[in-house]
Amino acid sequence: MTRQNAPLTEPQYFILAALMDGPLHGYGIIKAAERATDRRLRIPVGTLYGALERMERAGLVATDHEEIVDGRARRHYRLTEDGAATLSREALRMQQAAAVVIGHSRDAGVAPA
């Protein structure tokens, strides 16, 4: 598998998923990921911006616009076409992987714990 088609990490997956509805700034991405995972996934700020930088270089996200809030620049990111395609591929990959386990559990009958 090439680096470009490597599976996404869980934070990368939910960062891209957070951008499906439109551009968000960093804090908005963190909060969207928390909501999507019922607060199970909490992306630290350093992890977020490192991931965004790598995904921007890979062409998965792009800077949409910047605004100044309280004297500080706030950058908003958007999902690119490549990012949306990567996210869709990853969702399908995970769905197929889950189907193997779900189907096996149903067919084989899992022993009670």
C-alpha positions in Angstrom: 0.0 0.0 0.0 1.4 3.4 -0.9 1.7 6.1 1.7 -1.0 8.0 0.0 -3.4 5.1 0.3 -2.4 4.2 3.9 -5.2 3.8 6.4 -6.0 7.0 8.3 -5.4 7.2 12.0 -8.5 7.6 14.1 -7.7 11.4 14.7 -7.2 11.9 11.0 -10.4 10.1 10.2 -12.5 12.3 12.5 -10.7 15.5 11.5 -11.7 14.9 7.9 -15.2 13.8 9.0 -15.5 17.1 10.9 -14.9 19.0 7.7 -17.6 17.2 5.7 -20.2 19.9 6.4 -17.9 22.8 5.7 -14.9 24.7 6.8 -14.0 24.8 10.5 -11.3 26.3 12.7 -9.2 24.1 15.0 -11.4 24.3 18.1 -14.4 23.6 15.9 -12.7 20.5 14.6 -11.8 19.3 18.1 -15.4 19.8 19.3 -16.9 18.1 16.2 -14.7 15.1 16.7 -15.7 14.9 20.3 -19.4 15.1 19.4 -19.1 12.4 16.7 -17.5 10.0 19.1 -19.6 10.8 22.2 -16.5 12.4 23.7 -14.5 9.2 23.5 -11.9 10.9 21.2 -10.3 14.1 22.4 -7.7 15.4 20.0 -5.0 17.4 21.8 -4.2 20.8 20.2 -0.7 19.7 19.2 -1.9 16.5 17.6 -4.6 18.5 15.7 -2.3 21.0 14.2 0.4 18.5 13.4 -2.2 16.3 11.6 -3.7 19.3 9.8 -0.3 20.4 8.6 0.5 16.8 7.3 -2.9 16.5 5.7 -2.6 19.9 4.1 0.8 18.9 2.5 -0.9 15.7 1.3 -3.7 17.6 -0.3 -6.5 16.3 1.9 -7.4 19.6 3.5 -6.8 23.2 2.5 -6.9 26.6 4.2 -10.3 28.1 3.5 -9.8 31.5 5.1 -8.3 33.2 8.1 -9.9 35.7 10.4 -8.6 37.8 13.3 -10.3 37.0 16.7 -9.1 38.8 19.8 -6.0 39.9 18.0 -5.0 36.3 16.9 -5.3 34.7 13.5 -7.9 31.9 13.3 -7.4 29.6 10.3 -10.4 27.7 8.9 -9.8 24.5 7.0 -11.9 22.8 4.4 -12.0 19.3 3.0 -10.5 18.9 -0.5 -11.8 16.5 -3.2 -8.9 14.2 -2.5 -9.7 14.4 1.2 -13.3 13.5 0.6 -12.3 10.6 -1.6 -9.8 9.4 1.0 -12.4 9.7 3.8 -14.9 7.7 1.7 -12.3 5.0 1.0 -11.5 4.7 4.6 -15.1 4.5 5.7 -15.7 1.7 3.2 -12.5 -0.1 4.3 -13.7 0.0 8.0 -17.2 -1.1 7.0 -15.8 -4.1 5.2 -13.5 -5.0 8.1 -16.4 -4.7 10.6 -18.6 -6.9 8.4 -16.0 -9.8 8.7 -16.3 -9.7 12.5 -20.0 -9.1 12.7 -20.7 -11.8 10.1 -18.4 -14.3 11.9 -19.9 -13.6 15.3 -23.4 -14.2 13.9 -22.5 -17.3 11.9 -20.3 -19.0 14.5 -22.0 -18.1 17.7 -19.7 -16.5 20.1 -19.3 -18.3 23.4 -20.6 -16.3 26.4 -18.0 -14.6 28.6 
